[in-house]
Amino acid sequence: MRKTLTILASSFRLTMQELMVNKLRTSLSLIGISFGIFCIIGVLATVNSLGVNIQKQINSLGTNTIYLDKWSYFSGNGPDYPWWKYVNRPAPKFSEVNLIKQRSQLASHVAFLITSNVDVVYNGYSLQGVAMYGESEEANEIQPITMAYGRFITGSEFISGSPVIIMGYDNAENLFGSADQALGKEVSVKNHNATIIGVIKKMGQTFGWDYDNGIFAPYRFARQVINEDNSNPKIIVDAKSNISSAALADELEGVMRSIRKLSPKQEDNFTLNQINGLSAQAESVIGNINLGGWAIGILSLIVGAFGIANIMFVTVKERTPMIGLKKAIGAKKRSILSEFLLESAIICILGGIIGLILVYLLTVLLTSLFNFPVYISGGILSLAISICVIIGVLAGFIPALTAARLDPVVAIRS
């Protein structure tokens, strides 16, 4: 153990001397390693954080959930599918919700949703372009909303179309100064009075849902405020437990064809958008970004590895007499080999540390500028250290082997 520590200390001292004596040469190699680690670890950390964030957003849309719409949210029916067929399709109707409930055996909850931008006015102060979501009773069962203050809309308020709303956190702060002050206030929504009964906990944006800057109301009240024909109506359906969204989609296709009385020769005039498809698309994009980061990083590491190998060859050449002297007084090949491999690994680790510092600065920048938290996990740190050690050993192996095989007599005379 003591001998190992002595070799480590000696290797570290000699490496630092090499850095001081050949600053430019060593710095160029460190840059290659640093940039490689920065690319790989930076991309991995960012993409992993992005993946976690996207998955949270997808989960907030509901698990095993299908959005029945005239439009396709993904690839449609192929790249050559004529867009005008989407336009000419009938929009989902509120009356179809009860029909789906009656005919579907696999659906757990069915909800109707309309949305449009409105102005919200209180005591002369106005919020313009606020997203208003009109929901039916079971919407919150599919996509639960967490309240910061107040309460959610009751079943009786949904049924009667009571003029009540729950408000996004940012909207409440902007209109009343403090979110908790919004409760009980009466506001004008497109010239319709409504009472604020709750404020939504700050949630951010989720694939088109702007919770913080939106308002939610019972569907029967919302349809009095906004033009339903121009409100992008949709039906949201989630599956019963242990039922996959694919199975639900198969059943819903038959149910909707029956409701709309489509003949066997007629194609579907609706789209069943499965949220699981969104998750698969996100994973594909994230995977491609990861591959790009790895490709750039590996190229940089290869350049850095060649630089380190060159440094180690020059180092062996410069220290040949010292190597010969060590072997003459009894140093074994294994000791010489270990010494140079450690030097090479230490140079790589120093480059890796610089790369990790750059990654840390990247996380601070992304968090502060874009409010996008980036996390560097212990697994990613372990990967960075492992890559540095492996690159160091591989880059230094041939120079170290050359040093270990030197004839002591020839080395001393050189």
N, C-alpha and C positions, 0 to 999 in steps of 0.2 A: 504493500500500500504506500509506504513511504517513498519507495523507488519510483512508483507511478507518479506521485505528486511532484517529485523532483523533476521528472521528465516533463510533466505538464508546465511547471514553473519555468523551466529552461526554454521550452518551446514558445511559451508566451513571450518571454523576454526577447528571444531571438526574432520573433515575429514583429514585435514593436520596434526593434532596431531596424528591421528590414523596411518597415513603414517609414521610419524617420530618414533612412539613408536614401531610399528610392521612392520618394513621395509620389511623383508623377506616375511612374510605372504601376505602383501598387494601387494608387487612387483610381486609375482607369479600370483596373480589374474589379475593384470594390464597387464602382459605379454599375458595371454589368450585373454583378450579383445583387446589388441593392435594387436596381430597376426590375430585375426578374422576380425577386421576392415581393416587391411592391405590386407588380402586375398580378401575380398569382394570389397573394394573400388579400390584396385590396379588392380584387374582383370577387374572390370567394366570400369575404366578409360582407361586401356590399350586396352581392346577389343573395346570399343566405338571409340577410336582413330583409331584403326586398321580398324574398319568397315567404318569409314569416308574415310580413305585413300584408302581402297579397292574399295569403291563405286566410288570415284573420278577416279580411274584407269579404272574401268569398263565403266564409262561414257565416258572416253576418247576413248574407242574402238567404240563408236557410240551407240546411242539409237535405239532400234528395229533393230538391225543389225544381219545379218547372214553371217557366214564364210562358204563358200562352199569349201569342201576339201575332199580328199580321206580318211583322218584320222578323228576319233572322238576325240574331246577335253575333253569329259566328261566320261560317263560310257560306251560309245560304244554301241553295240547292246546286251549287257549283259556280265556278267563275264566270260561266257564260249564261247564267240564269238571268232572264230579262227583268230589270228592276221594275218595269211598269206593272208586272203581275203582282208585285208586293203592294204597289200603290192602289191597285184596283180591288185588292182583297177587302172583305168586310172587316171592320174593327170588332174586337170582342165586345160583348154587351153584358150589362149587369144581370139581365134575365138569364143568361147562360150559366151563371154561378150556381143557382139552385138546381138547374137541370144536371149539371155535372155532379153535384152532391147526391142527387137521386140515383144517378146511373153508374157512378164509379164505385167499385168495391175496394179499390186500393188507395184512394185519396183520404188523407187524414183531415186536412183543412183546405178550404177553397176561399180565396179572397179576390176582390175587385179593386183596381187602382186606377185613378186618373191623376194627371199632374199638369200644371201650367204655372206660368209666372204671373204674380199679382203684386200690387202695391199695398203695403200695410201702413196705416196712418194712426197716430195717437197724438192728440193735443197739438195738431199742426206739424208734428214731425213725421216724416215719411221714409219708409224703407222701400226702395224700388227694386223690381225684378226678383221678388222673393219666390222661391219654389214652393208651391202649395200642393200637398199630396192629399187627395181624397181617398180614404180607405174604407172598406167594408169591415164587418165585425171580426173576422178571423185573421186579419192581416198581422196583428201583433202576435198571434200564435206561431206564425211562420217566420216572421222577422221581429223578434222581441226588441222593444225600445226601452232603454234604461232611463228612468227619470231622475233629474237632479233635484227638482223641487215640484211639489204638487202631485198630481195623479194623472193616470191615463184616462182615455175616453171609456165610459161605461157602456155596457150592452144596450141599455135603454136609450142612451144618447145616440148610439149608432143607428138604432131602429127608427127613432123619431127624427133624426137629422137635426139634432140640437145645434144651435150656433155657438159651438165651443171649439177651441183649438188648443193644441200644445205647440210650443214654440221652440225653435232651435236656440242653443245657448248663446251663440254670437248675436243672433237677432235680438234676443232679450237684453243683452248687455248694451247693444247699440241703441236700442229704443228707450231703455229705462235706466241706463247707467250701471245697474247691478241686476244680474239675472233673477235673483230672488224677489226683486221688486215688481216683476211682471205678473205675478199671481193675482188673479181677480180683476185685472185691468180689462177694460173694454176697448177694443180696437176696431177700426174700419178696414175691412178686407174687400177691396173693389166695391166700395159703397154698401157693404153688408156688415152690420155690427156683429162682433163675436167676442166672447169672453175667454181669456187665457186661463186654463185650468192646470197647466203644467209646463215645465221647462225641461227639455231633453238634456241629459248629461252630454258633455262635450264628446263627440264621436268622430268628427272629421268627415271627409267625403269617402263614399264607398260605391264605386262603379255607377256613377250617375245619381246616387242618393246623397244630397247635401244636407245632412242632418243638422249641422250647426247653423246653417243659413236658410232653413226651411220652416214651414209650418205644416202640421198634420191636422186634418179635420175629418169628421164623419162623411162618408161618401154622399149621403143624401143632403147634407148641407153644402158640400163642395160643389155639387152639380148645379146649385143655384147661383154660385159665384162665378164659375168658369164655364166656358163653352165645351161641353163634353165631346163634341165632334172633333175638336182640335186639341184634345187633352191626352193624346197617345194612350188610350185605355188598354189595359192588359189584365189578364186573369193569372193569379199566382196559386199554384197547387203544390202541396207537399205530400209525400208518401207516408203511409203508416209505417210503424216500426218494423224492421226486418224486410221491408219492401224496397227494392232498388228503384232509382229514378228511371232506369231503362225499362223496367217492367211497368211502371206507372205511365211512362210515355207511350208504350205499346197499347195500353188500355185506353188512355186518353185520346189517342188517334181515332180509335173506333167510336168512342163516345162522341167526339166532336163531329165526326162524319155523320153520325146518326142525328145529332142535334141540328146540323145544318143541311140534312137531307141530301147529301152528296151521293150520286150514283157511282157504281164501281168504276166507270170509265172516267169520272171526273177526278182531277188531282186535288190534293189538300189545298184549301184556301186559308190556311193558318199555319203557324210554325210553333213547334214545341221546343223551346230553348231550355236545355238542361244545364243547370249551373255546374254540374260535374264537368261538362265540356269546357267551361271557362277555366276550370282548374287545370285540365289537361293542356290547354293552350298556354296558360301561364307557365307551366312546368317546361313545356317545349322551348319557349322563349328564354327562360332562365337557363336551361341547359345549353342553348346556343351561345349565350353570353359567357357562361362558364368556360366553354370550349375555346372561345376567342381569347379570354384572359389567360388560360393555360398555354395556348399557342404562343402568344406574345411573350409570356413569362419564360417558357422553356427556351425560346430562341435567345432571349437575353441571358439566361443562365448558361447556355452553351458558349456564348461569346465570353462571359465572365470566367467560365471554367477553363477555356483556352488561355485566357489572360493569366489565370492563376498557375496553370501548368507551365507557362512561359516563365513566370516569376520563379517558380520552384526550380526549373532547369538552370536558370541564371544563378540562383542561390546555391545550388549544388556545385556549380562551376566555381563560384567565388569561395566556397568553404571547403573545397576539395582537400587542401592541406590539413585543415582541422579534422576532417573526417578520417583522413589517414592516420593522424596522431591518436584519435580516439580508438580506432581499431587496433593500433599498435600496442596500446596499453590495456587491451582486453575488451573493448566494447563489441558486443555481438551485433550481427546483421539485424536482428529483430529490434534492438534498441535504436539503431540508426534509422531503420524503416519507420518505426513508431514516431521518432522525433520529427521527421519531415512530413509525415502524414498529419500529425497534430498541428504543425505550423500551417499546412494547407487548410485544414478544417477551421482553425482559428481565424484565418483571413476570411473564409466564407461566412463564419458566424458573425464577424464584425460587419461584413456587408449586409447580412441578414438583419442585424440589429438596426442598421441605418434604414433598411427597407421597411422594417416594422414601425420605426419612428415616423416615416413618411405616411404609412397607412394610418397611424394614429391621428396625424394631422388631417388626413382626408376625412376620418370619421368626425372629428371636431367641426370641420368645414361643412360637411353635409348636414350635420345635426343643427348647426347654428343658422345656415342659410336657407335650408329647405325643410326644416323641422322633420328630418328623416333620420331617426336614430339608427346607427350602424354599430353592430356588436361584433367584437372579436372574441370568439369562444376559445376555451382552453385547447380544444381539438385543433383549431386553426393555428394557434401558437405552436403546438407540438409539431404540426405539419411543417411549419416554417423552419423550426430548428432541425428537424429531420432532413429536410431538403438541403439545408446548408451543410450539414455534416456529410451527407452522401455526396454532394457535389465536390466538397473539399477533399474527401478521400479519393474519389474517382480522378479528380484533376491532379492530385499530388501523388498518385500511386506509382506511375512510371518514373517520375523524377526521384521519388523516394527509393524505389527499387534500384535505380541507377546508382544512387549514393550508397546503398547497402552493399552493392556488389563490387565497389571499388577495391582495388588491391592496395593495401596500406602503404607498401613501399612506393608504388607508382604515384599514389595520392600525395605522399609527403614530398616527393621530388617535384611535383608539378607547381 
